[in-house]
């Protein structure tokens, strides 16, 4: 490691990382525990179209405060 880098790393989940990024641009949000929101229990994509992926991983969700958007779900396709 270089001398300017910290030796301590703080583990953050994807929702926590996105919450910090949103805070930097003035959007107040709160990360939720993985699998606790109702939006995470449904199918992500329709299986009727050829271009939709079969493997999708749920990375978590964020609750946005003071906005018309209630929840943002973070998914990974591949």
MDAnalysis code that builds the backbone (N, CA, C; Angstrom):
import MDAnalysis as mda
import numpy as np

u = mda.Universe.empty(234, n_residues=78, atom_resindex=np.repeat(np.arange(78), 3), trajectory=True)
u.add_TopologyAttr("name", ["N", "CA", "C"] * 78)
u.add_TopologyAttr("resid", np.arange(1, 79))
u.add_TopologyAttr("resname", ["UNK", "UNK", "UNK", "UNK", "UNK", "UNK", "UNK", "UNK", "UNK", "UNK", "UNK", "UNK", "UNK", "UNK", "UNK", "UNK", "UNK", "UNK", "UNK", "UNK", "UNK", "UNK", "UNK", "UNK", "UNK", "UNK", "UNK", "UNK", "UNK", "UNK", "UNK", "UNK", "UNK", "UNK", "UNK", "UNK", "UNK", "UNK", "UNK", "UNK", "UNK", "UNK", "UNK", "UNK", "UNK", "UNK", "UNK", "UNK", "UNK", "UNK", "UNK", "UNK", "UNK", "UNK", "UNK", "UNK", "UNK", "UNK", "UNK", "UNK", "UNK", "UNK", "UNK", "UNK", "UNK", "UNK", "UNK", "UNK", "UNK", "UNK", "UNK", "UNK", "UNK", "UNK", "UNK", "UNK", "UNK", "UNK"])
u.atoms.positions = np.array([
    [0.828, -1.189, 0.000],
    [0.000, 0.000, 0.000],
    [0.868, 1.247, 0.000],
    [0.290, 2.277, -0.532],
    [0.972, 3.562, -0.512],
    [0.764, 4.215, 0.846],
    [1.617, 5.158, 1.157],
    [1.526, 5.825, 2.456],
    [0.256, 6.656, 2.604],
    [-0.335, 7.091, 1.495],
    [-1.523, 7.936, 1.575],
    [-2.804, 7.127, 1.744],
    [-2.745, 5.803, 1.574],
    [-3.935, 4.967, 1.703],
    [-4.125, 4.512, 3.145],
    [-5.374, 4.443, 3.537],
    [-5.701, 4.000, 4.880],
    [-5.552, 2.481, 4.985],
    [-5.165, 1.995, 6.140],
    [-5.049, 0.563, 6.366],
    [-6.380, -0.062, 6.764],
    [-7.357, 0.760, 7.087],
    [-8.656, 0.281, 7.521],
    [-9.662, 0.413, 6.380],
    [-10.346, -0.672, 6.081],
    [-11.374, -0.662, 5.051],
    [-12.730, -0.855, 5.724],
    [-13.685, -0.041, 5.332],
    [-15.037, -0.141, 5.874],
    [-15.885, -0.907, 4.871],
    [-16.438, -2.053, 5.304],
    [-17.296, -2.852, 4.443],
    [-18.644, -2.177, 4.298],
    [-19.080, -2.000, 3.055],
    [-20.384, -1.420, 2.783],
    [-21.108, -2.290, 1.766],
    [-22.399, -2.457, 1.959],
    [-23.216, -3.158, 0.977],
    [-23.498, -2.197, -0.182],
    [-24.037, -2.728, -1.288],
    [-24.360, -1.873, -2.423],
    [-25.374, -0.785, -2.066],
    [-26.437, -1.098, -1.329],
    [-27.359, -0.014, -0.948],
    [-26.689, 1.076, -0.107],
    [-25.774, 0.696, 0.761],
    [-25.061, 1.689, 1.566],
    [-24.174, 2.568, 0.686],
    [-23.525, 1.974, -0.309],
    [-22.684, 2.754, -1.230],
    [-23.526, 3.754, -2.014],
    [-24.661, 3.289, -2.542],
    [-25.526, 4.180, -3.302],
    [-26.131, 5.261, -2.415],
    [-26.437, 4.958, -1.185],
    [-26.973, 5.942, -0.258],
    [-25.967, 7.061, -0.012],
    [-24.699, 6.709, 0.112],
    [-23.643, 7.715, 0.296],
    [-23.520, 8.583, -0.958],
    [-23.576, 7.956, -2.148],
    [-23.486, 8.713, -3.395],
    [-24.670, 9.665, -3.556],
    [-25.868, 9.218, -3.182],
    [-27.041, 10.075, -3.273],
    [-26.967, 11.223, -2.272],
    [-26.402, 10.975, -1.112],
    [-26.242, 12.016, -0.083],
    [-25.344, 13.142, -0.602],
    [-24.335, 12.779, -1.416],
    [-23.415, 13.782, -1.965],
    [-24.107, 14.739, -2.923],
    [-25.210, 14.305, -3.561],
    [-25.921, 15.192, -4.471],
    [-27.208, 15.730, -3.850],
    [-27.362, 15.553, -2.548],
    [-28.458, 16.172, -1.816],
    [-29.741, 15.366, -1.732],
    [-29.685, 14.068, -1.996],
    [-30.876, 13.229, -1.905],
    [-30.774, 12.387, -0.641],
    [-31.776, 12.495, 0.212],
    [-31.787, 11.766, 1.476],
    [-32.371, 10.372, 1.258],
    [-31.599, 9.346, 1.597],
    [-32.046, 7.964, 1.409],
    [-31.545, 7.101, 2.562],
    [-32.154, 5.933, 2.675],
    [-31.786, 4.994, 3.727],
    [-31.698, 3.601, 3.119],
    [-30.600, 2.905, 3.367],
    [-30.458, 1.551, 2.846],
    [-31.250, 0.579, 3.709],
    [-31.819, -0.439, 3.043],
    [-32.613, -1.443, 3.743],
    [-31.851, -2.760, 3.775],
    [-32.219, -3.605, 4.710],
    [-31.623, -4.937, 4.783],
    [-32.028, -5.752, 3.554],
    [-31.155, -6.621, 3.121],
    [-31.389, -7.439, 1.946],
    [-32.585, -8.360, 2.154],
    [-33.544, -8.320, 1.224],
    [-34.696, -9.200, 1.263],
    [-35.826, -8.784, 2.180],
    [-35.794, -7.563, 2.709],
    [-36.839, -7.147, 3.653],
    [-37.969, -6.374, 2.995],
    [-37.791, -5.895, 1.773],
    [-38.822, -5.108, 1.109],
    [-39.654, -5.991, 0.183],
    [-40.922, -5.634, 0.031],
    [-41.833, -6.428, -0.806],
    [-41.442, -6.397, -2.279],
    [-40.802, -5.335, -2.720],
    [-40.404, -5.230, -4.124],
    [-39.344, -6.278, -4.497],
    [-38.638, -6.800, -3.538],
    [-37.574, -7.769, -3.805],
    [-38.086, -9.198, -3.979],
    [-39.378, -9.426, -3.786],
    [-39.911, -10.784, -3.841],
    [-40.498, -11.171, -5.191],
    [-40.699, -10.219, -6.108],
    [-41.293, -10.497, -7.413],
    [-40.215, -10.815, -8.449],
    [-40.666, -11.317, -9.632],
    [-39.746, -11.532, -10.746],
    [-39.244, -10.186, -11.245],
    [-38.000, -10.179, -11.706],
    [-37.387, -8.933, -12.155],
    [-37.707, -8.628, -13.613],
    [-37.727, -9.662, -14.442],
    [-37.950, -9.491, -15.871],
    [-38.989, -10.490, -16.359],
    [-39.632, -10.148, -17.457],
    [-40.582, -11.052, -18.083],
    [-39.826, -12.155, -18.814],
    [-40.339, -13.353, -18.792],
    [-39.714, -14.479, -19.477],
    [-40.236, -14.665, -20.902],
    [-41.116, -13.754, -21.361],
    [-41.708, -13.882, -22.689],
    [-40.845, -13.281, -23.792],
    [-39.843, -12.503, -23.436],
    [-39.020, -11.834, -24.437],
    [-37.626, -12.461, -24.456],
    [-37.043, -12.582, -25.624],
    [-35.766, -13.292, -25.791],
    [-34.583, -12.553, -25.177],
    [-34.631, -11.241, -25.100],
    [-33.482, -10.464, -24.636],
    [-33.398, -10.333, -23.112],
    [-34.362, -10.861, -22.396],
    [-34.328, -10.722, -20.942],
    [-33.401, -11.775, -20.334],
    [-32.596, -11.404, -19.365],
    [-31.664, -12.362, -18.764],
    [-32.369, -13.363, -17.856],
    [-31.796, -14.525, -17.734],
    [-32.345, -15.566, -16.854],
    [-31.792, -15.451, -15.440],
    [-30.540, -15.051, -15.320],
    [-29.920, -14.962, -13.993],
    [-29.891, -13.508, -13.530],
    [-30.576, -13.225, -12.449],
    [-30.619, -11.879, -11.884],
    [-30.364, -11.999, -10.385],
    [-29.474, -11.170, -9.877],
    [-29.116, -11.202, -8.467],
    [-29.620, -9.939, -7.779],
    [-30.323, -10.107, -6.694],
    [-30.804, -8.986, -5.894],
    [-29.660, -8.469, -5.031],
    [-29.358, -7.180, -5.146],
    [-28.292, -6.573, -4.350],
    [-28.817, -5.739, -3.192],
    [-30.154, -5.528, -3.126],
    [-30.729, -4.769, -2.021],
    [-31.609, -3.645, -2.507],
    [-32.056, -2.802, -1.582],
    [-32.936, -1.696, -1.938],
    [-32.678, -0.479, -1.055],
    [-33.120, 0.673, -1.558],
    [-32.990, 1.949, -0.859],
    [-34.361, 2.568, -0.695],
    [-34.582, 3.226, 0.406],
    [-35.797, 4.006, 0.603],
    [-35.436, 5.470, 0.434],
    [-36.109, 6.142, -0.523],
    [-35.851, 7.541, -0.803],
    [-36.847, 8.384, -0.013],
    [-36.342, 9.400, 0.679],
    [-37.193, 10.254, 1.511],
    [-37.481, 11.564, 0.794],
    [-38.674, 12.120, 1.038],
    [-39.100, 13.402, 0.469],
    [-39.059, 13.398, -1.055],
    [-39.580, 12.339, -1.657],
    [-39.582, 12.202, -3.105],
    [-40.805, 11.407, -3.550],
    [-41.132, 11.500, -4.836],
    [-42.207, 10.684, -5.396],
    [-41.778, 9.238, -5.558],
    [-40.486, 8.971, -5.525],
    [-39.947, 7.617, -5.637],
    [-39.869, 7.030, -4.233],
    [-40.507, 5.893, -4.029],
    [-40.522, 5.272, -2.707],
    [-39.297, 4.398, -2.481],
    [-39.047, 3.462, -3.409],
    [-37.992, 2.468, -3.232],
    [-37.213, 2.309, -4.533],
    [-35.907, 2.163, -4.412],
    [-35.044, 1.819, -5.536],
    [-34.453, 0.457, -5.248],
    [-34.622, -0.493, -6.173],
    [-34.046, -1.814, -6.013],
    [-32.795, -1.921, -6.867],
    [-31.737, -2.463, -6.309],
    [-30.481, -2.649, -7.015],
    [-30.366, -4.121, -7.396],
    [-30.268, -4.383, -8.713],
    [-30.151, -5.756, -9.183],
    [-28.931, -5.876, -10.092],
    [-28.446, -7.097, -10.242],
    [-27.331, -7.382, -11.141],
    [-27.797, -8.466, -12.099],
    [-27.672, -8.213, -13.388],
    [-28.053, -9.222, -14.365],
    [-26.809, -9.847, -14.956],
    [-26.943, -11.075, -15.384],
    [-25.771, -11.693, -15.981],
    [-25.868, -13.126, -16.217],
])
